Amino acid sequence: MDNQEGVLPISLLDLLNNTLVLNYTSPHVGVQGLLSLAATSTAFRDLIFTRSHVFSHLDLTTVKSCQKLLPEIDERDAPEFSNLSTDDYYARPLRNVFSSLKARNVLQDVRTLVLDGLAVPFGLVREILCVESYNIRILSLRGVKELGDEKLIGILRYLIRPSRQEPPKLKGLYYFTPTRGDTDYSAANLRLYQRQQQGVTNSLGAQLGASASSSGALHRELVQSSWHQNNPWYGTTREVFRMEPEIAVQWASLIAVCEGLIAFDAVLCRQHNNVLAHPEVGHVSTRSAETIYDARPALATISLSGCQKCGSSPEGPACAGKSPEFQLPLLAPPPMHSSLVKAAQRLGTNGLPHPQFIARCRQCLKDRWCERCNAWWCESCYTVPKRRVLSTSTPTATDKETLQESIKVHNTLCIKKCLVEQLLNEGGEGGMWG
């Protein structure tokens, strides 16, 4: 004990000199914290700016100067901006950050760049993806402003052009999933745990009689609850995002040709070729007088928890580590300690097996998915009747019962549960039998 009394505790500099500690903590500190730390002394400055992985994950959504939205250009109030293009004007906050990092010779070390919700004009995105001084592998542009879909699609098509000399540096792009999926739900999971601990099972006798399996079941439920809350692609059936049909067609075509080159936080619907197409979305081919099919790729916008009857789907669910990468979406937020697509596609499971992934487009779920309770039936378990209305003006009770049993979903509501509840709430027997 006497020999240890004069020993000073380990310093922060010595602790961060450990490469493992530095690489793990730097994404959590953020760019502003790292620059402030580097300004404290020469030793910290050398440490921060000479390690290549310190700035590998750059999240600018927390930088106040980047969060501030610039007003529209007014030559009377700001004549110094009159010679700037609109792109250059709105890109100034981000360019200032990039210039500062470039001056410190660390801009080329950035591999994951998060710009969610910021003003990111077309010219800046083109610079990030096409200029040699950037080495971005994963880029997050969810909810960005001043950037149009068609312009972004044009840049990505340029990156994967057949005449390119080498594969694009960009390996993953976040653009489709909503930013609200990034909310920290740990408090909600704690409340769920506390609710389940209350009641009769919280008594001493119940605890003494409980088996280890009940604890495992509770653990699984809590983890699955976090899947449901933290990422919209897993946990339950829901519509993840919506997009105008014309733009969705362009994105689907792009994602199809990007297979093996660039991954996205959205995937293509794998059941699309077998389903009825909407006439307004473009070119279609008629296979019969009554059925129209669209053979072009379509975006999967709805995550599914499995068919109501068989629990799966005809095309089969995708699973991380087993299925091709293009069948799995990037999961938000981007990983902090890796810039690999596989890491961005893998869900944190807390030791449980990785869940299966099923996603479809709204088009192939027509008359199969209840938008209220989210139940759905696959093509193997349910064939949508071609005749969904009664041919006679005065149907019998038997006709009504037969038609009701053959139809699972009507007007986006399941027949047995949600449609009945709606009719009861409305106080009538309207709908297709009224």
C-alpha positions as CSV (number, residue, x, y, z in Angstrom):
1,M,0.0,0.0,0.0
2,D,2.8,2.4,0.8
3,N,4.4,1.9,-2.6
4,Q,1.1,2.8,-4.3
5,E,0.4,6.0,-2.4
6,G,2.8,8.1,-4.5
7,V,1.5,6.7,-7.9
8,L,-0.4,9.2,-9.9
9,P,-3.7,8.0,-11.6
10,I,-3.5,7.4,-15.3
11,S,-3.9,10.5,-17.3
12,L,-6.5,11.1,-20.1
13,L,-3.7,11.4,-22.6
14,D,-2.2,8.0,-21.6
15,L,-5.7,6.5,-21.8
16,L,-6.4,7.8,-25.3
17,N,-3.0,6.7,-26.5
18,N,-4.5,3.3,-26.4
19,T,-5.7,2.9,-30.0
20,L,-8.6,0.7,-29.1
21,V,-9.9,3.2,-26.5
22,L,-9.4,6.2,-28.9
23,N,-11.1,4.5,-31.8
24,Y,-14.1,3.5,-29.7
25,T,-14.6,6.9,-27.9
26,S,-13.9,9.3,-30.8
27,P,-17.3,8.8,-32.6
28,H,-19.1,9.5,-29.3
29,V,-17.1,12.7,-28.6
30,G,-18.0,14.2,-31.9
31,V,-16.1,16.5,-34.2
32,Q,-16.6,19.6,-32.0
33,G,-15.4,17.8,-28.9
34,L,-12.4,16.4,-30.8
35,L,-11.3,19.8,-32.1
36,S,-11.7,21.3,-28.6
37,L,-9.6,18.5,-27.1
38,A,-6.9,19.0,-29.7
39,A,-6.8,22.7,-28.9
40,T,-5.8,22.1,-25.2
41,S,-2.2,21.1,-25.8
42,T,0.4,20.0,-28.4
43,A,0.3,16.4,-27.2
44,F,-3.5,16.1,-27.6
45,R,-3.3,17.9,-31.0
46,D,-0.7,15.4,-32.2
47,L,-2.8,12.5,-30.9
48,I,-6.1,13.6,-32.5
49,F,-4.7,14.6,-35.9
50,T,-2.2,11.8,-36.5
51,R,-4.5,8.8,-35.9
52,S,-6.3,7.9,-39.1
53,H,-9.4,6.4,-37.4
54,V,-10.3,9.3,-35.2
55,F,-12.4,11.1,-37.8
56,S,-13.6,7.9,-39.6
57,H,-17.2,8.5,-38.4
58,L,-18.2,12.1,-38.9
59,D,-21.7,13.1,-37.7
60,L,-22.4,16.8,-38.5
61,T,-26.0,16.8,-37.3
62,T,-25.0,17.9,-33.9
63,V,-22.8,20.8,-35.1
64,K,-24.7,24.1,-34.4
65,S,-23.3,26.0,-37.3
66,C,-24.5,23.3,-39.7
67,Q,-28.0,23.0,-38.0
68,K,-28.8,26.7,-38.6
69,L,-30.8,27.1,-41.8
70,L,-29.7,30.1,-43.9
71,P,-32.4,32.6,-45.0
72,E,-33.1,33.1,-48.7
73,I,-30.5,35.3,-50.5
74,D,-31.4,39.0,-50.4
75,E,-29.0,41.2,-52.3
76,R,-30.1,44.3,-50.3
77,D,-29.2,42.8,-47.0
78,A,-26.2,40.7,-48.0
79,P,-24.5,42.1,-51.1
80,E,-21.5,39.9,-50.5
81,F,-23.6,36.8,-51.4
82,S,-24.9,38.3,-54.6
83,N,-22.2,36.5,-56.7
84,L,-22.8,33.1,-55.1
85,S,-25.0,30.5,-56.6
86,T,-27.8,29.0,-54.6
87,D,-25.9,25.8,-54.1
88,D,-22.8,27.6,-52.9
89,Y,-24.8,29.8,-50.5
90,Y,-26.6,26.9,-48.7
91,A,-23.5,24.8,-48.7
92,R,-21.4,27.4,-46.8
93,P,-21.8,25.9,-43.3
94,L,-20.8,22.4,-44.4
95,R,-18.0,23.6,-46.6
96,N,-16.5,25.5,-43.7
97,V,-16.3,22.3,-41.6
98,F,-14.8,20.4,-44.6
99,S,-12.3,23.1,-45.2
100,S,-11.3,23.1,-41.5
101,L,-10.8,19.3,-41.6
102,K,-8.9,19.5,-44.9
103,A,-6.5,22.1,-43.5
104,R,-5.8,19.7,-40.6
105,N,-5.2,16.9,-43.1
106,V,-7.9,14.6,-41.8
107,L,-10.7,15.0,-44.3
108,Q,-9.5,12.0,-46.3
109,D,-9.9,9.8,-43.2
110,V,-13.6,10.3,-43.0
111,R,-15.4,7.0,-44.1
112,T,-18.9,7.5,-42.7
113,L,-20.5,10.9,-43.1
114,V,-23.9,11.7,-41.5
115,L,-25.8,14.8,-42.8
116,D,-29.4,14.0,-41.8
117,G,-31.7,16.9,-41.8
118,L,-29.1,19.5,-42.9
119,A,-29.1,21.7,-46.0
120,V,-27.1,19.7,-48.5
121,P,-27.4,21.1,-52.0
122,F,-26.7,19.2,-55.2
123,G,-23.3,20.7,-55.8
124,L,-21.9,19.6,-52.4
125,V,-23.2,16.1,-52.8
126,R,-21.5,15.8,-56.2
127,E,-18.3,17.1,-54.6
128,I,-18.5,14.6,-51.7
129,L,-19.0,11.7,-54.1
130,C,-16.8,12.6,-57.0
131,V,-13.8,14.6,-55.7
132,E,-10.7,12.6,-54.9
133,S,-10.1,14.3,-51.5
134,Y,-13.2,12.5,-50.1
135,N,-13.2,8.8,-49.3
136,I,-16.7,8.4,-48.1
137,R,-17.9,4.7,-47.8
138,I,-21.3,5.3,-46.1
139,L,-23.3,8.5,-46.6
140,S,-26.5,9.4,-44.7
141,L,-28.7,12.0,-46.4
142,R,-32.0,11.3,-44.6
143,G,-34.4,14.2,-44.6
144,V,-31.8,16.6,-46.1
145,K,-32.9,19.9,-47.6
146,E,-32.0,21.7,-50.9
147,L,-31.5,18.4,-52.7
148,G,-33.9,16.8,-55.2
149,D,-34.4,13.1,-55.9
150,E,-33.7,13.4,-59.6
151,K,-30.4,15.2,-59.1
152,L,-29.3,12.6,-56.5
153,I,-30.3,9.8,-58.9
154,G,-28.3,11.5,-61.6
155,I,-25.1,11.6,-59.5
156,L,-25.5,7.9,-58.5
157,R,-26.0,6.9,-62.1
158,Y,-22.8,8.7,-63.0
159,L,-20.9,6.9,-60.2
160,I,-21.9,3.5,-61.6
161,R,-21.6,4.4,-65.3
162,P,-20.3,1.5,-67.5
163,S,-17.3,3.6,-68.6
164,R,-16.0,4.1,-65.0
165,Q,-12.4,3.1,-64.4
166,E,-13.0,1.5,-61.0
167,P,-15.9,0.7,-58.6
168,P,-17.3,3.8,-56.7
169,K,-15.9,4.6,-53.3
170,L,-19.4,4.9,-51.9
171,K,-20.7,1.6,-50.7
172,G,-23.9,2.5,-48.8
173,L,-26.4,5.4,-48.9
174,Y,-29.1,6.2,-46.3
175,Y,-31.9,8.2,-47.8
176,F,-35.3,6.5,-47.4
177,T,-36.0,5.7,-43.8
178,P,-37.4,8.5,-41.6
179,T,-35.1,10.2,-39.1
180,R,-37.6,9.6,-36.3
181,G,-36.5,5.9,-36.3
182,D,-33.3,7.1,-34.5
183,T,-35.0,8.0,-31.3
184,D,-33.5,6.4,-28.1
185,Y,-36.2,4.1,-26.7
186,S,-34.3,2.7,-23.8
187,A,-36.6,4.5,-21.4
188,A,-39.6,3.0,-23.1
189,N,-38.1,-0.4,-22.8
190,L,-37.5,0.2,-19.1
191,R,-41.1,1.1,-18.6
192,L,-42.2,-2.0,-20.5
193,Y,-39.9,-4.1,-18.2
194,Q,-41.4,-2.4,-15.1
195,R,-45.0,-3.0,-16.2
196,Q,-44.3,-6.7,-16.8
197,Q,-42.7,-7.0,-13.3
198,Q,-45.9,-5.7,-11.6
199,G,-49.0,-7.7,-10.7
200,V,-49.2,-11.2,-9.4
201,T,-45.9,-12.3,-11.0
202,N,-44.1,-9.8,-8.7
203,S,-45.1,-11.6,-5.6
204,L,-42.5,-13.6,-3.7
205,G,-44.3,-17.0,-4.3
206,A,-44.4,-16.3,-8.0
207,Q,-40.7,-15.4,-8.1
208,L,-39.8,-18.6,-6.2
209,G,-41.7,-20.7,-8.7
210,A,-40.6,-19.0,-11.8
211,S,-38.2,-20.9,-14.1
212,A,-35.2,-19.6,-16.0
213,S,-37.2,-19.9,-19.2
214,S,-39.6,-17.1,-18.1
215,S,-36.6,-14.8,-17.7
216,G,-35.4,-15.7,-21.2
217,A,-38.8,-15.0,-22.6
218,L,-38.8,-11.6,-21.0
219,H,-35.4,-10.9,-22.4
220,R,-36.5,-11.9,-25.9
221,E,-39.6,-9.7,-25.6
222,L,-37.5,-6.7,-24.5
223,V,-35.0,-7.1,-27.3
224,Q,-37.8,-7.6,-29.9
225,S,-39.5,-4.4,-28.5
226,S,-36.2,-2.5,-29.2
227,W,-36.2,-3.9,-32.8
228,H,-39.7,-2.6,-33.2
229,Q,-39.0,0.8,-31.7
230,N,-35.5,1.5,-33.0
231,N,-35.7,0.4,-36.6
232,P,-38.8,0.5,-38.8
233,W,-37.6,-2.5,-41.0
234,Y,-37.9,-5.0,-38.1
235,G,-40.3,-5.9,-35.3
236,T,-43.7,-5.5,-36.8
237,T,-45.7,-4.8,-40.0
238,R,-45.7,-1.2,-40.9
239,E,-45.3,1.3,-43.8
240,V,-41.7,2.5,-43.5
241,F,-41.8,5.4,-46.0
242,R,-43.9,6.8,-48.9
243,M,-42.8,8.3,-52.2
244,E,-44.4,9.7,-55.3
245,P,-45.0,6.8,-57.9
246,E,-42.9,8.5,-60.6
247,I,-39.9,9.0,-58.4
248,A,-40.3,5.6,-56.8
249,V,-40.0,4.0,-60.3
250,Q,-36.7,5.9,-60.9
251,W,-35.3,4.9,-57.6
252,A,-36.2,1.2,-58.1
253,S,-34.5,1.2,-61.5
254,L,-31.4,2.7,-60.0
255,I,-31.3,0.3,-57.0
256,A,-31.6,-2.6,-59.4
257,V,-28.5,-1.6,-61.4
258,C,-26.6,-0.8,-58.1
259,E,-26.7,-4.4,-56.9
260,G,-23.3,-5.4,-55.7
261,L,-22.0,-1.8,-56.0
262,I,-24.0,0.5,-53.6
263,A,-26.4,-0.6,-50.9
264,F,-29.3,1.5,-49.6
265,D,-31.6,1.7,-46.6
266,A,-34.3,0.4,-48.9
267,V,-34.6,-2.8,-51.0
268,L,-36.6,-4.0,-54.0
269,C,-39.8,-6.0,-53.6
270,R,-39.0,-9.6,-54.5
271,Q,-42.6,-10.6,-55.2
272,H,-43.3,-7.7,-57.6
273,N,-43.3,-9.6,-60.9
274,N,-46.3,-11.7,-59.9
275,V,-48.7,-8.9,-58.9
276,L,-51.3,-6.6,-60.4
277,A,-49.8,-3.3,-61.5
278,H,-51.3,0.2,-61.3
279,P,-52.1,1.5,-64.8
280,E,-50.8,5.0,-64.0
281,V,-47.2,4.0,-63.1
282,G,-46.0,3.5,-66.7
283,H,-45.3,0.8,-69.3
284,V,-47.0,-2.5,-68.6
285,S,-47.5,-5.7,-70.5
286,T,-50.9,-7.5,-70.7
287,R,-50.8,-11.2,-70.1
288,S,-54.5,-11.7,-70.3
289,A,-57.6,-9.6,-70.8
290,E,-58.2,-9.2,-67.1
291,T,-54.8,-9.1,-65.5
292,I,-52.0,-6.5,-66.0
293,Y,-48.5,-7.1,-64.8
294,D,-45.6,-4.7,-64.3
295,A,-42.2,-6.4,-64.8
296,R,-40.1,-3.5,-63.7
297,P,-38.5,-3.4,-60.2
298,A,-40.5,-1.8,-57.4
299,L,-39.4,-0.3,-54.1
300,A,-40.4,-2.3,-51.0
301,T,-42.0,0.3,-48.7
302,I,-43.7,-2.0,-46.1
303,S,-42.0,-4.2,-43.6
304,L,-43.9,-7.4,-42.8
305,S,-43.8,-9.7,-39.8
306,G,-45.0,-12.7,-41.7
307,C,-48.2,-14.1,-43.3
308,Q,-51.1,-14.3,-40.9
309,K,-51.5,-18.0,-41.8
310,C,-48.0,-19.5,-42.6
311,G,-45.8,-16.8,-40.9
312,S,-43.6,-16.5,-43.9
313,S,-43.8,-15.5,-47.6
314,P,-43.6,-17.3,-51.0
315,E,-40.3,-15.6,-51.9
316,G,-38.8,-16.5,-48.5
317,P,-37.5,-14.1,-45.9
318,A,-34.0,-12.6,-46.0
319,C,-31.6,-13.0,-43.2
320,A,-28.2,-11.3,-42.4
321,G,-25.3,-13.6,-43.0
322,K,-27.2,-15.9,-45.2
323,S,-29.0,-13.9,-47.9
324,P,-27.3,-11.7,-50.6
325,E,-26.5,-8.2,-49.4
326,F,-28.8,-6.5,-51.9
327,Q,-31.8,-8.2,-50.2
328,L,-31.2,-6.5,-46.9
329,P,-31.5,-2.8,-46.1
330,L,-29.0,-0.6,-44.3
331,L,-30.3,-0.1,-40.8
332,A,-30.4,3.4,-39.2
333,P,-28.5,5.0,-37.7
334,P,-25.1,4.1,-39.5
335,P,-22.7,2.1,-37.4
336,M,-20.3,4.2,-35.4
337,H,-17.3,1.9,-35.5
338,S,-17.4,0.4,-38.9
339,S,-18.0,1.6,-42.5
340,L,-18.8,-1.9,-43.9
341,V,-22.1,-2.6,-45.5
342,K,-22.4,-5.9,-43.6
343,A,-22.1,-4.1,-40.3
344,A,-24.7,-1.5,-41.4
345,Q,-27.2,-4.3,-42.3
346,R,-26.8,-6.3,-39.1
347,L,-29.3,-5.6,-36.3
348,G,-28.1,-5.6,-32.7
349,T,-29.8,-8.7,-31.2
350,N,-28.3,-8.9,-27.7
351,G,-27.3,-12.5,-28.3
352,L,-30.6,-13.6,-29.9
353,P,-30.7,-15.0,-33.5
354,H,-30.9,-12.3,-36.2
355,P,-34.6,-12.0,-37.2
356,Q,-35.9,-12.7,-40.7
357,F,-36.7,-9.8,-43.0
358,I,-39.7,-9.6,-45.2
359,A,-40.6,-6.4,-47.2
360,R,-43.1,-5.8,-50.0
361,C,-44.3,-2.9,-52.1
362,R,-47.8,-1.6,-51.5
363,Q,-48.8,-2.7,-55.0
364,C,-48.4,-6.5,-54.3
365,L,-50.2,-6.1,-50.9
366,K,-53.3,-4.7,-52.4
367,D,-56.4,-6.5,-50.9
368,R,-54.0,-8.6,-48.8
369,W,-53.0,-6.2,-46.0
370,C,-55.1,-4.6,-43.4
371,E,-53.8,-1.1,-42.8
372,R,-55.4,-0.9,-39.3
373,C,-54.2,-4.1,-37.6
374,N,-51.4,-4.9,-40.1
375,A,-52.5,-8.5,-40.7
376,W,-51.7,-9.8,-44.2
377,W,-52.0,-13.0,-46.2
378,C,-49.4,-14.2,-48.7
379,E,-50.2,-15.6,-52.2
380,S,-49.7,-19.2,-51.1
381,C,-52.3,-19.0,-48.4
382,Y,-54.9,-16.7,-50.0
383,T,-56.0,-16.0,-53.5
384,V,-57.8,-12.7,-53.9
385,P,-61.2,-13.4,-55.6
386,K,-61.6,-11.9,-59.0
387,R,-65.3,-11.1,-58.3
388,R,-65.5,-9.0,-55.2
389,V,-69.1,-7.7,-55.6
390,L,-72.4,-9.5,-55.7
391,S,-73.9,-9.9,-59.1
392,T,-77.6,-9.6,-57.9
393,S,-79.2,-6.6,-56.4
394,T,-80.9,-8.6,-53.7
395,P,-78.3,-11.1,-52.4
396,T,-79.3,-13.8,-50.0
397,A,-77.8,-14.4,-46.6
398,T,-75.9,-17.4,-48.0
399,D,-74.4,-15.3,-50.8
400,K,-73.2,-12.7,-48.3
401,E,-71.7,-15.4,-46.0
402,T,-69.9,-17.1,-49.0
403,L,-68.4,-13.9,-50.3
404,Q,-67.3,-12.8,-46.8
405,E,-65.5,-16.1,-46.1
406,S,-63.7,-15.8,-49.5
407,I,-62.5,-12.3,-48.9
408,K,-59.8,-11.4,-46.3
409,V,-59.4,-7.7,-46.9
410,H,-61.9,-5.1,-48.2
411,N,-61.1,-1.3,-48.5
412,T,-57.8,-1.8,-46.7
413,L,-59.5,-3.4,-43.7
414,C,-59.6,-7.1,-42.7
415,I,-63.1,-8.5,-42.9
416,K,-63.3,-10.5,-39.6
417,K,-62.0,-7.8,-37.2
418,C,-61.4,-4.3,-38.4
419,L,-64.1,-3.9,-40.9
420,V,-66.7,-5.2,-38.4
421,E,-65.4,-2.8,-35.8
422,Q,-65.7,0.1,-38.2
423,L,-69.2,-0.8,-39.1
424,L,-70.2,-1.1,-35.4
425,N,-68.7,2.3,-34.7
426,E,-70.5,3.8,-37.6
427,G,-73.7,2.2,-36.4
428,G,-74.7,0.6,-39.7
429,E,-74.0,-2.2,-42.1
430,G,-72.5,-0.2,-44.9
431,G,-69.5,-1.4,-46.9
432,M,-69.8,-3.8,-49.8
433,W,-73.0,-5.5,-48.5
434,G,-74.9,-2.3,-47.6
